[in-house]
Each structure stands twice: as structure tokens, then as C-alpha cells.
């Protein structure tokens, strides 16, 4: 089973349990994101094709971390004019773990698999947040007592 989704102006073929690197989304690690722009849903016995999107279909994902891509060098050059400009760019990404594919309001993923995917996504998000807090503490941005206070409030 798989679905074709659109986000950030790009199309992705996703399956339950798969991790997808998409353009930066305004969501915190560990939060659920519902992707409504589903172009195609395919199972073993049927295929739903949207025009342009499948009505009532959505892909449920969990944000597991954020990151940045490799640096791309942009070099502008005009011959014989002594014009040279170098600029770098790093794209921000959100990493999503696909937990469920829904069509016509019902889930296509078995309950035990969906629970396993959600638990995995939450575990990965917590590891990412712990790594971030460790880095903040090392840099002196946040102290250990502030980390404990924020953990007790949550």
C-alpha cells in the first residue's frame, strides 16, 4: 500500500513506516501532521486516483526531527568583465514518519502496525529533543535546571 502526496511543491510516494524528507513545515518535533493533498492511494486490490486530489484521503505523519541539507554553491561569472560572485545555500528540511494512510475516512493500516509506527515516531522525536537539549546545555544556552523545569511542566 502506498500514497502519492504533495507538499512544498513536490510530490512524494510514501508507505506506512517510511521516513520522508520534505521542505520545512511549521511543526514541532513529536507533533502530528495531517497531509491533505493526497493525489493517489493504492492498495493491493484497488487504486484511488484524484482529480487533482483524492476526496476524503489524508496521510497522517509525525515530525521526528528537523535538519538542513548539504551546502549548494551558487557561482555567478561573467567572462572578460572581472565579475565573480559566490553564494552558498542550505535548505531546511522536516523529517516525517508516515504513521497512517486514510481513504474515505477509514484507516488502511492495521491497528497494531499503526501503533508501532506511532511509538517509533515518538521515540525518535524524544531522542532528537534530548540531543538538542544536550547541545544547548553544552553551549551554555540552557542550564540543566531549566531543562528539568521544562520537562516537569510537560
Secondary structure as the mmCIF struct_conf table of DSSP 4:
data_model
#
loop_
_struct_conf.conf_type_id
_struct_conf.id
_struct_conf.beg_label_comp_id
_struct_conf.beg_label_asym_id
_struct_conf.beg_label_seq_id
_struct_conf.end_label_comp_id
_struct_conf.end_label_asym_id
_struct_conf.end_label_seq_id
STRN STRN1 UNK A 2 UNK A 7
TURN_TY1_P TURN_TY1_P1 UNK A 8 UNK A 9
STRN STRN2 UNK A 10 UNK A 14
TURN_TY1_P TURN_TY1_P2 UNK A 16 UNK A 17
STRN STRN3 UNK A 19 UNK A 23
BEND BEND1 UNK A 26 UNK A 26
TURN_TY1_P TURN_TY1_P3 UNK A 29 UNK A 30
STRN STRN4 UNK A 32 UNK A 35
STRN STRN5 UNK A 38 UNK A 42
BEND BEND2 UNK A 44 UNK A 45
STRN STRN6 UNK A 47 UNK A 49
BEND BEND3 UNK A 51 UNK A 53
TURN_TY1_P TURN_TY1_P4 UNK A 55 UNK A 56
STRN STRN7 UNK A 58 UNK A 68
STRN STRN8 UNK A 72 UNK A 78
TURN_TY1_P TURN_TY1_P5 UNK A 79 UNK A 82
STRN STRN9 UNK A 83 UNK A 89
STRN STRN10 UNK A 92 UNK A 103
TURN_TY1_P TURN_TY1_P6 UNK A 104 UNK A 105
STRN STRN11 UNK A 106 UNK A 107
BEND BEND4 UNK A 109 UNK A 109
HELX_RH_AL_P HELX_RH_AL_P1 UNK A 111 UNK A 139
TURN_TY1_P TURN_TY1_P7 UNK A 140 UNK A 140
BEND BEND5 UNK A 141 UNK A 142
HELX_RH_AL_P HELX_RH_AL_P2 UNK A 144 UNK A 153
#
